[in-house]
Amino acid sequence: MAIQPIHKGNTLNASTQAKPVNKSQPEATNQAVHQLADDDSVKITSFAQDIQKAADVGKSEPVVNLKRVAELKASIESGAYKIDPQSIADKILQFDRKLPNSS
């Protein structure tokens, strides 16, 4: 049994035939994208800048100051190390005030 074609002759109609491409359209789109990109900007808060500075300093400084650790260890073992709770509380409050949305 043979399959009979539904359409005889050219099976392509006007909607399925290849259409000419407008080559200026991609260029216009690219120009619009580049113009938008030129207008874009980013603003970094001072808090974020401070964090970046701290991160940069952290990269250049050693992770642990072994000399200072040895001094503190000896001071604690000898009983000469004194804790100042008021100073610690003041430093915590100073830090907290620098954080955004702190009361």
N, C-alpha and C positions, 0 to 999 in steps of 0.2 A: 504494500500500500504506500503510495507516494503522498507526501505532504504538499498540499497546494498553497502557494503564497497568497496572503490576504491582499497585499497591494502589488500591483504589477508595475514594473518600471522603477522609477526613483522613489525609494522609501523615505527619503528625508523630506520633511516639510520645512516651512520657513522658520519655525521656532527651534528646530534642532540643527539647522545649518550653522556653520561657523560664521561668526560676525567679525567684522574688522575691529581691531583693538585700537583704542585711542591712546597713543603713546604719551601724550602730554598730561593725561590724568595722573599717572603715578608720580611724575615730576612735580605737579602741583600739590599732590598729597605730601610728598617729601618736603617741599618748601614750607608747607603749613606746619608740619611736625617740627622742623628745625626752628621755625619762628617761635613756636610755643616753648621749645626747649631753651631758647635764648632768653625768654622771659621768666623762666623758673628761677627761684632762689630758695635758699634754706637759711633760717636764722637759728643759731644755737644759743640757748640761754646761758647766762653767766654761771649758773650752777653746773650745767653740762660742761662748760669750759673748765671749771675748777676740777671736775672729775677727770677730764682728759689730762690736765696738768699733773694731777696726782698719779695717774696711770703712767705718764711719761717719766716722772721722777722715780716711780717704783721700778721701771724698767732699767734705769741707770744705777740705782742703788742696790747693794747686796740685800738678799732676802733677810738674812739674820746677821746682826752685828755681834759676832762671837765675843769680842772684847767686852762689850757692854753686858752681855749675858753672864760672862764670868765674874764681872764686878758685882752685879746684882746677886748672883748666887753666893758669893763670898760674904756680902753684906747681910743677906738673909741668914746664912748659917752662923754668923757671928752675933746676930741679934741687933746689929746696928741699923738695919733697914726699918724705917718708920713710915707708917701709912698715914697720910693726911686725908681723912674722909671729906673734909670741906673742899679741899682742892680737887678731889676726884668728882664730887658733886658739881662744882663749878664748871669743870671741863665737860661733863656730860651735858649740862644745860647750854653751854656755848655751842656744842655740836648740834644739839637738838634745835636750837634757834636758826641754824643755817639750813636745816632741812625744809623743803617746801611743804606747805599745808601744816606746819606745826603751830601749836597754840601757845 
